Amino acid sequence: MQRRTFITSLSAVALSGTLWQNAARASSTLAGESPYGPLGAPDANGVALPAGFSSRVVARTGHLVGGILWHPAPDGGACFADGTGWIYVSNSEVPLIGGVSAIRFRADGSIDRAYRILSETNLNCAGGRTPWNTWLSCEEIFRGRVYETDPYGVRGAQQRPAMGRFKHEAAACDPDNRVVYLTEDEDDGCFYRFVPDVWGDLSSGRLEVFCVDDVWRPVPDPTPAVLERQTRHQVSTARHFSGGEGCHYADGVCYFTAKGDRRVWAYDATRRTVSAIYDGTGTLNGVDNITGTRGGDLYVAEDGGNMEINIITPDRVVAPIMRLDGQGESEITGPAFSPDGTRLYFSSQRGTSGERAGTGGITYEISGPFRR
C-alpha cells in the first residue's frame, strides 16, 4: 500500500532554529505531496522507491563483506567522512556478542574493507555520533552501558558509565549547549541529558532527567546496582515517555521518538519545552530510528508498520520515501546519510526471514536526488 500522510498536530510551542523555524501551529491534517513523488514498484532488491532513486544491498548477516562476516541483527548506524571515502558503522542487537562493525567505502562507492570496532557487548541497539567523530553505541539491557567507539578502528572502545546504567536506546550530541541527549526504551522511560565536565570528554559529568515542570534535575545515582533504584524512578517529578527510541539534534532542537505512543517529540533547547510534532494519529507506524539533513528534513524509520522510511518536511508533510516488501516481521534500523548527502544507508534487522536472532539481516544503500 502506498501512502502519504501528514502531521495532524503541532501543538504547544513553535520550534526554534533554522530547522522548522517557519512551522505554523496547526491542529488539522495538512494535504501535500512527498517532495520525491510516489513510490514505484519494488525493484530487484524488493525496495520500492520514487523515480530517480536506486538501491543496492551492501551487506547480509553471515556473509562476507570487506573481509569480515557481517553481524546479526544490524541496528543503529551513522556515517563518517574518511578522506575521499566514508565509513558506515552499524550496531548488532544480539546478546553477548553484539558490538559494532564498520564498512569503509571508496570515493566511487565501492567497498574498501570492513572491520569490528566493538565486540562482546549486549544488545547494542541505537546510539549516536559525536562532533569529534566517535560513535556512541548503546546497550538496550537492564543496566546497559554506553560505549564510545572509534569508527576508524584505531583506538579501542571505552565504557562511559557516567552517562548512566539503564536500558539505553539512542544518543544525540548538542554542541550548542554542550550536552548529550539520551533516550530510554522502557514503557515508562525518561529523556535524559549528560553534561560532561569537559566537552569532548565523556568520562565524567552529570546525568540529568527532564521533568514535568520543564526542568532538568540531576539523577542522584546514575549507576544503580538494585532494581528499586533505577534511574527513571529516582526523581519523582521525572517526565516519562512510552518506549523511547531514536534521537537526532539539529539547530536548537532535539527530536526523539517514542514507539509506545507513536509520537515524534521535539525538545526546544532554548525554551526547554517538549512538544509532539507528529502525534501518532496518521499512518506513520512504529516510529523508531530518526535522522535528518542540513536542509531540515527528518527521516523516520518504522519498526514494523509498512516497513517504510518516512520523510517529515519542515512544512509538516509526512510521506514514505522507500518501502521494503515481504519483510513484515522485520524492522528498519540505522538510517544515515553519506557525508555528501547523496546516499542513505539503513538495515532490515531480520530481513525476509523475520527471525528474532537477526540471522537474515540486510544492510542497504539508496542513491538518488535527496534534498540536502
Beta strands, then each sheet from edge to edge (+ up, - down):
strand 1: 5-6
strand 2: 47-48
strand 3: 54-60
strand 4: 64-65
strand 5: 68-69
strand 6: 74-82
strand 7: 85-92
strand 8: 100-105
strand 9: 111-118
strand 10: 124-129
strand 11: 135-139
strand 12: 146-149
strand 13: 158-159
strand 14: 168-174
strand 15: 179-184
strand 16: 189-198
strand 17: 201-210
strand 18: 216-218
strand 19: 240-241
strand 20: 244-250
strand 21: 253-258
strand 22: 263-268
strand 23: 273-278
strand 24: 287-292
strand 25: 298-302
strand 26: 308-312
strand 27: 317-324
strand 28: 332-337
strand 29: 343-348
strand 30: 362-367
sheet 1: 1+ 27- 2+
sheet 2: 1+ 27- 26+ 25- 24+
sheet 3: 3+ 30- 29+ 28-
sheet 4: 4+ 5-
sheet 5: 6+ 7- 8+ 9-
sheet 6: 10+ 11- 12+ 13-
sheet 7: 14+ 15- 16+ 17- 18+
sheet 8: 14+ 15- 16+ 19-
sheet 9: 20+ 21- 22+ 23-
end
